[in-house]
Structure formats: C-alpha cells, structure tokens
Amino acid sequence: MPLIILIAVLVALRGFEVWRFADLSWWWIVGLMVLAFVWFEFIEKMLGLDKKKEHAEQDKLREKRVKQAFGKRK
C-alpha cells in the first residue's frame, strides 16, 4: 500500500511541476507502477500474503460471532 501512495504523490508532484519533481522522468513513475502491478498480481500470491490477509479477516469475523453467541447466554 505504501507503494501505491508513493506513486500517487509522485504523479501529483510531477503533474503540478513542484520543485525538483518537475524534472523527474515519467519513466520512473511508470516503472514504479509496473513494480506495483507485478507485486500485487504475482509476488503477493506466490508468497501467500493475499490468503493470509483473507484468513485473518475470517478469523476476526468468527471470533465476533462466537462472542455474540456465547455473550448473550451469560
């Protein structure tokens, strides 16, 4: 996610021609976009990080349901 924020900030700075970013080549920004694409489409899936996040969310929902079910009976 920080990579996406960095890309957005660089695009804004380059687009508005702020300070030294006015001379920044668009190829650096495009390169970062390609890197982000490769990361989110391939590397993250190979490392299993996408499933890890999904499992963590499911565990939180399961714990919430358990607390609701057993919390009302006390």
MODELLER restraints for C-alpha pairs under 7 A, 6 or more apart:
rsr = mdl.restraints
at = mdl.atoms
rsr.add(forms.Gaussian(group=physical.xy_distance, feature=features.Distance(at['CA:3:A'], at['CA:36:A']), mean=6.74, stdev=0.5))
rsr.add(forms.Gaussian(group=physical.xy_distance, feature=features.Distance(at['CA:7:A'], at['CA:29:A']), mean=6.48, stdev=0.5))
rsr.add(forms.Gaussian(group=physical.xy_distance, feature=features.Distance(at['CA:7:A'], at['CA:32:A']), mean=6.79, stdev=0.5))
rsr.add(forms.Gaussian(group=physical.xy_distance, feature=features.Distance(at['CA:7:A'], at['CA:33:A']), mean=6.98, stdev=0.5))
rsr.add(forms.Gaussian(group=physical.xy_distance, feature=features.Distance(at['CA:13:A'], at['CA:21:A']), mean=6.01, stdev=0.5))
rsr.add(forms.Gaussian(group=physical.xy_distance, feature=features.Distance(at['CA:14:A'], at['CA:21:A']), mean=5.22, stdev=0.5))
rsr.add(forms.Gaussian(group=physical.xy_distance, feature=features.Distance(at['CA:14:A'], at['CA:22:A']), mean=5.17, stdev=0.5))
rsr.add(forms.Gaussian(group=physical.xy_distance, feature=features.Distance(at['CA:14:A'], at['CA:24:A']), mean=6.81, stdev=0.5))
rsr.add(forms.Gaussian(group=physical.xy_distance, feature=features.Distance(at['CA:44:A'], at['CA:50:A']), mean=6.24, stdev=0.5))
